[in-house]
Amino acid sequence: MNMKLWYAVEVEIARVGETAATTQLWAMNTTGLEVSEDAADFVTLRAYFDAAPDVETLRQNILNNLKLLNLTKLALRRIEASTIADQDWMSEWKKGWEPLLIGRRLVIAPSWKLDQVPQLTDAAGRIVIQIDPGMAFGTGTHETTRGCLELLEHFWPLETESASLLDVGTGTGILAIAAIKLHPGSRVTAFDVDPEAIEVARENAEINQVADDIEIEVNKLSCYADQEFDVVLANLTADVIIPLATDFPAAMKPQGILIVSGILREQGADVTTALTEQQFELIESKPDGEWVSMAFRLKN
Ligand SMILES: C[S@@+](CC[C@H](N)C(=O)[O-])C[C@H]1O[C@@H](n2cnc3c(N)ncnc32)[C@H](O)[C@@H]1O
């Protein structure tokens, strides 16, 4: 029998530069990441791939990201690739994923851990969202997704019967699926610039039995002008959110809520300035590790 080959890349990097590597590993379509935090200042990331990754490009992209964070090359201590020919590897890897309780009302679980959800302390009455780690960003383990889900729980639904929500950069679809499950009957639209992410999001919507209730499409924000959404979610990155700032108001109702994330703490002020210039006021800020998620209200 042919054994499937898996590929692993280990990256040892300064704790302060961890995101410089994780964003690149996700961008290269890792099927999953493990983080070992055994040293005080450094972490070891182990990323798995089902096709051989281009390690030199990865190294260069991580170094570029470190530069953007004003960190030196020394922050990247080691990067090493290996192959794993092990039929049982996948089942070992699956064991590492646990259901995640988020906020007061949500639990995210991979398919192979769904049966454990009812046994979790505090799981009673929570809405279950099934997301398997795959080819798109958004499993709930990342601080930015968690921050968005917590703010979503707080600001959604609004008091209106026919509330509407736009998920900008939907990835796995996790936020849009949570939105429709939190508020059945609402109008939820999700889009991404990446067609692969849209395929994954559609599959996840199907698995969560909400495929008929969410509009999921490849698109761009400017195409939603005049659609008057009550809530807009955008877990992107600061460098994507800032240029999009001028497009958000046209897609929203006056007094609408914009939830943004994917923002490093030190970038929070720049994002706030860009959005304040477009008549948004900051109403909540949720720091988590080196990230911050923020909610804004459109003034008019
Ligand atoms: C950080 S992931 C967020 C995924 C998911 N919404 C979550 O919260 O976990 C960002 C997603 O935004 C998409 N994206 C990047 N730039 C975009 C843009 N200008 N418009 C829409 N989507 C974009 C990426 O393809 C990616 O799927």
The ligand as an ORCA input file, in Angstrom:
! r2SCAN-3c Opt
* xyz 0 1
  C      -7.728     36.664      8.451
  S      -8.736     35.847      7.298
  C     -10.286     35.915      8.166
  C     -11.144     34.690      7.974
  C     -12.399     34.641      8.837
  N     -13.308     35.721      8.502
  C     -12.070     34.706     10.314
  O     -12.461     35.689     10.957
  O     -11.436     33.800     10.843
  C      -8.900     37.112      6.063
  C      -9.630     36.713      4.792
  O      -9.836     37.906      4.050
  C      -9.623     37.666      2.667
  N      -9.299     38.983      2.070
  C      -8.098     39.612      2.003
  N      -8.247     40.835      1.424
  C      -9.565     40.978      1.141
  C     -10.344     42.030      0.555
  N      -9.799     43.173      0.140
  N     -11.676     41.860      0.410
  C     -12.249     40.680      0.838
  N     -11.567     39.649      1.373
  C     -10.243     39.807      1.535
  C      -8.541     36.605      2.642
  O      -8.607     35.873      1.444
  C      -8.884     35.765      3.879
  O      -9.723     34.677      3.550
*
